[in-house]
């Protein structure tokens, strides 16, 4: 199947703004062992919260089939997410299936995973052996008290750090660290986190606190702007802007002038990058979303379970993506922040 040339000058599937479909984030579960205040606050998602029953969650075979179709349409990166993906049983088996997928030109797919790191010590090596290429770990502070205030449970930072060490030992590199910064809670951790990341050779990416979902009680004054984050770091370590690795990369990259790596800033609140967004999201129950701030998704699971051929599945994806016009962060206002958006953990982050 011949694909048109998209905004990045290569064959792919364009949306209404010419943006290619290059990245697919796949949620393998809506469950998580953390209760981060910006994603799954424990006041709402308590012990009695009803997560998806097993028969409504996509099987590994269904995920592999969908991923294969997406790759045939130009997707080059598959990112496994959740919830917390490492709570999904036998996850290395899924990684082994996905690692066999090849792009139309025969190239390998960039297969990666985002995790809170709590189970990485046990699973890093099996995941690497199955074909996972690298990991991104969410970590919002090195201070246990601050970390607990962000993740909503009493989980020691040292166990996450040990999981990161296990990922490095297993070759799941370069390891990236995602730090959501929320004013009044963890902005004092910005410099210590950067110093630690420089020491271990990880790439730290700061994420502006976003109005994802409708349960985190988001307020604009809790956002620490990208410019403030960058200024704080450059006070300690001079840095300069670095070129993006590819068009559509979400983080603005900054290179330390002393040669000790780089950091990134994901600034979807103060400096939106919607015009270059190449991401689709597949929820654990098989809903296809074309924006992190989506109000609704399209049911890919129903298409699969109704007996569709691969060609019909591809037509479904083309139909959804081709009419995509999402640019929520560029349009963010008092009116948009009140919309009943899907929770981040439910759609794959």
C-alpha positions in Angstrom: 0.0 0.0 0.0 1.5 3.3 -1.1 1.3 6.1 1.5 1.3 9.8 0.8 4.2 12.1 1.8 3.4 13.9 5.1 4.7 16.9 7.0 8.1 15.3 7.7 8.8 14.6 4.1 8.3 10.8 4.3 5.5 8.4 3.5 2.9 8.2 6.1 -0.7 8.7 7.1 -1.6 12.4 7.3 -4.3 14.1 9.4 -6.1 17.3 8.4 -3.0 19.3 9.3 -0.6 17.1 7.5 0.7 15.5 10.7 2.0 12.0 10.2 1.0 9.0 12.4 4.4 8.0 13.7 4.0 7.0 17.4 1.6 4.6 19.0 1.3 4.5 22.8 -0.3 1.3 23.9 -1.8 1.0 27.4 -1.7 -2.6 28.6 -3.7 -2.0 31.8 -5.7 0.7 33.5 -4.4 -0.5 36.9 -1.5 1.1 38.8 0.1 0.6 42.2 0.7 4.3 42.6 -1.9 7.1 43.2 -0.1 10.1 41.7 -2.0 13.3 42.5 -1.9 14.5 38.8 -3.1 11.2 37.4 -5.0 8.9 39.7 -5.6 10.7 43.1 -6.4 8.2 45.8 -9.3 10.2 47.1 -11.1 9.1 43.9 -9.4 5.9 42.9 -9.5 4.1 46.2 -9.6 0.4 47.0 -13.2 0.1 45.8 -12.6 1.6 42.4 -13.8 -0.7 39.6 -11.1 -1.2 37.1 -11.6 -3.0 33.8 -12.6 -6.7 34.0 -10.2 -9.0 32.2 -12.4 -9.8 29.3 -12.6 -6.1 28.3 -8.8 -5.7 28.2 -7.1 -6.3 24.9 -5.2 -9.6 24.7 -1.6 -9.7 23.8 -2.5 -11.2 20.4 -5.0 -8.3 19.8 -2.4 -5.7 20.8 0.2 -7.3 18.4 -2.3 -7.3 15.5 -3.2 -3.7 16.0 0.4 -2.7 16.4 1.3 -4.5 13.2 -1.4 -2.6 11.3 -0.3 0.7 12.7 3.3 0.0 11.7 2.1 -0.8 8.2 0.6 2.7 8.1 3.9 4.5 9.1 4.2 4.1 12.8 7.8 3.9 13.8 7.6 3.9 17.6 5.6 1.7 20.0 5.5 2.8 23.6 4.0 0.5 26.2 2.2 2.3 29.0 -0.6 1.9 31.6 -1.7 2.6 34.3 1.5 0.9 35.3 2.5 -1.5 32.6 4.6 -3.7 34.8 1.6 -4.9 36.7 0.3 -6.7 33.6 1.2 -10.3 34.0 3.6 -11.9 31.5 4.5 -8.6 29.9 7.8 -9.9 28.4 5.6 -12.2 26.3 3.9 -9.2 24.7 7.3 -7.5 24.2 8.6 -10.6 22.4 5.6 -10.4 20.0 6.0 -6.7 19.3 9.8 -7.0 18.8 9.2 -9.1 15.8 7.2 -6.4 13.9 9.0 -4.7 11.0 8.3 -1.5 9.2 7.5 -1.6 5.5 11.1 -0.9 4.7 12.2 -3.8 6.8 13.5 -1.6 9.6 13.0 -2.4 13.3 10.4 -0.5 15.4 11.5 1.7 18.3 10.0 -0.4 21.1 10.0 1.3 24.5 8.1 1.5 27.8 7.2 4.1 30.4 7.0 2.9 34.0 7.1 4.1 37.6 10.0 1.8 38.1 8.6 0.0 41.1 9.0 -3.5 39.5 12.0 -2.8 37.2 14.6 -4.7 39.4 12.7 -8.0 38.7 11.6 -7.3 35.1 14.4 -5.2 33.4 16.4 -8.2 32.2 13.4 -10.3 31.0 12.1 -7.3 29.1 15.4 -6.6 27.5 15.9 -10.2 26.6 12.4 -10.2 25.0 13.4 -7.2 22.8 12.5 -4.0 24.6 15.0 -1.3 23.5 14.8 1.3 26.3 12.7 2.6 29.2 11.4 5.9 30.5 10.9 6.1 34.3 8.6 8.5 36.0 10.2 10.0 39.1 9.2 13.3 40.6 11.7 13.7 43.5 14.6 12.1 45.3 13.2 13.1 48.6 10.9 10.4 50.1 8.5 12.9 51.7 8.1 14.9 48.5 8.0 11.7 46.4 5.1 10.4 48.6 3.3 13.7 48.2 3.4 13.3 44.5 2.7 9.6 44.1 0.1 9.3 46.8 1.5 6.2 48.6 4.4 5.3 50.9 6.9 3.9 48.4 10.6 4.5 48.9 12.6 6.3 46.3 15.5 3.9 46.7 13.4 1.1 45.2 12.8 3.2 42.1 16.5 4.1 41.9 17.4 0.4 42.2 14.9 -0.3 39.3 16.6 2.4 37.2 20.0 0.8 38.0 18.6 -2.6 36.9 17.4 -1.0 33.6 20.9 0.4 32.9 22.5 -3.0 33.8 20.1 -4.7 31.3 21.0 -2.2 28.5 17.7 -0.5 28.4 19.4 2.8 27.5 19.4 5.7 27.2 17.2 5.8 30.3 15.0 8.8 30.3 13.4 10.2 33.6 10.1 12.1 33.5 9.6 14.5 36.3 6.2 16.3 36.5 6.7 19.6 38.3 3.9 21.0 40.4 4.3 24.3 42.2 4.1 24.1 45.9 5.0 20.4 46.0 8.2 19.5 44.2 9.8 22.5 42.6 12.5 22.3 45.2 13.5 19.0 43.7 14.4 20.4 40.3 18.1 21.0 40.8 18.8 17.9 42.9 17.1 15.7 40.3 19.2 17.3 37.6 22.4 16.8 39.5 21.5 13.1 40.0 20.6 12.6 36.4 23.9 14.1 35.3 25.8 11.8 37.6 24.2 8.6 36.3 24.0 9.6 32.7 20.2 9.7 32.4 18.3 12.3 30.4 15.9 14.1 32.7 12.8 15.6 31.2 10.7 18.1 33.1 7.0 18.1 32.4 4.7 21.0 33.0 1.8 20.1 35.2 -1.1 19.5 32.8 -4.9 19.6 32.9 -5.2 15.9 31.9 -8.4 14.1 32.8 -10.9 15.7 35.2 -9.8 14.4 38.6 -6.6 16.2 39.4 -8.1 19.6 40.3 -5.7 21.3 38.0 -5.0 25.1 38.4 -2.8 27.2 36.1 -1.0 28.8 39.1 0.4 25.3 40.0 2.3 25.1 36.6 6.0 25.9 36.8 6.7 27.3 33.3 9.4 25.9 31.1 11.3 29.2 31.1 11.5 29.1 34.9 12.7 25.5 34.9 15.4 26.2 32.3 16.6 29.4 34.1 16.9 27.4 37.4 19.2 24.8 35.8 21.3 27.2 33.8 22.1 29.0 37.1 24.0 25.9 38.1 25.1 24.4 34.7 25.3 26.6 31.6 23.3 25.0 28.8 22.3 25.7 25.2 19.3 24.6 23.0 19.9 21.4 21.1 18.3 20.4 17.8 15.4 18.0 18.0 16.1 14.4 17.2 13.2 14.4 14.7 10.2 16.5 13.8 7.4 15.8 16.4 9.7 15.2 19.4 7.8 16.5 22.4 10.7 17.7 24.6 12.7 20.8 23.9 16.3 19.6 24.3 19.0 21.5 26.2 22.7 20.5 26.1 25.0 21.1 29.0 28.0 23.1 27.9 30.3 21.0 30.0 29.5 18.0 27.9 27.7 16.0 30.6 24.5 15.2 28.8 21.3 17.1 28.3 17.9 17.7 29.8 14.5 18.2 28.2 11.4 20.3 28.9 7.9 19.2 27.8 5.9 22.4 27.9 2.5 21.7 26.6 0.9 24.4 28.7 3.1 27.4 28.1 4.6 26.4 24.7 2.2 24.0 23.0 3.5 21.7 20.3 0.3 20.5 18.8 1.2 21.3 15.3 3.9 18.7 15.3 2.1 16.0 17.3 2.4 12.5 15.7 0.9 10.4 18.5 -2.1 8.1 18.8 -3.1 6.3 21.9 -4.6 2.9 22.4 -6.3 2.3 25.7 -6.3 -1.0 27.6 -9.8 -1.6 26.5 -9.0 -0.9 22.8 -10.2 2.6 22.4 -8.2 4.7 19.9 -7.5 8.3 21.0 -5.9 11.0 18.8 -5.1 13.4 21.6 -4.0 13.2 25.3 -6.9 15.6 26.1 -9.5 13.6 24.2 -13.2 13.6 25.2 -13.9 10.3 23.5 -12.2 7.5 21.6 -13.0 5.1 18.8 -13.5 1.4 19.5 -10.8 -0.6 17.8 -11.5 -3.6 20.0 -15.0 -3.9 18.5 -13.5 -3.9 15.0 -11.2 -6.7 15.9 -13.8 -8.8 17.7 -16.3 -8.4 14.9 -14.0 -10.4 12.7 -12.4 -7.6 10.6 -9.6 -8.4 8.2 -6.2 -6.5 8.6 -7.3 -4.4 5.6 -10.5 -3.4 7.4 -8.6 -2.6 10.6 -6.2 -0.4 8.5 -9.2 1.3 7.0 -10.6 2.0 10.5 -7.3 3.6 11.6 -7.1 5.7 8.4 -10.7 6.9 8.9 -10.0 8.0 12.4 -6.6 9.6 11.8 -7.5 11.3 8.5 -10.1 13.5 10.1 -7.9 14.4 13.1 -7.7 18.1 13.8 -6.8 18.0 17.6 -4.8 20.9 19.0 -6.1 21.2 22.5 -3.1 22.8 24.1 -3.1 25.6 21.5 -6.7 26.3 22.3 -6.5 25.8 26.1 -8.9 28.2 27.9 -11.3 28.4 30.8 -13.8 26.7 28.5 -11.6 23.8 27.4 -10.2 23.0 30.9 -13.7 22.2 32.0 -14.3 19.5 29.4 -15.0 15.9 30.6 -11.6 14.6 29.3 -10.6 10.9 29.6 -8.3 10.2 32.5 -4.6 9.8 31.5 -4.2 6.4 33.1 -7.1 5.1 31.1 -5.7 6.1 27.6 -2.0 5.4 28.0 -0.5 8.7 29.1 
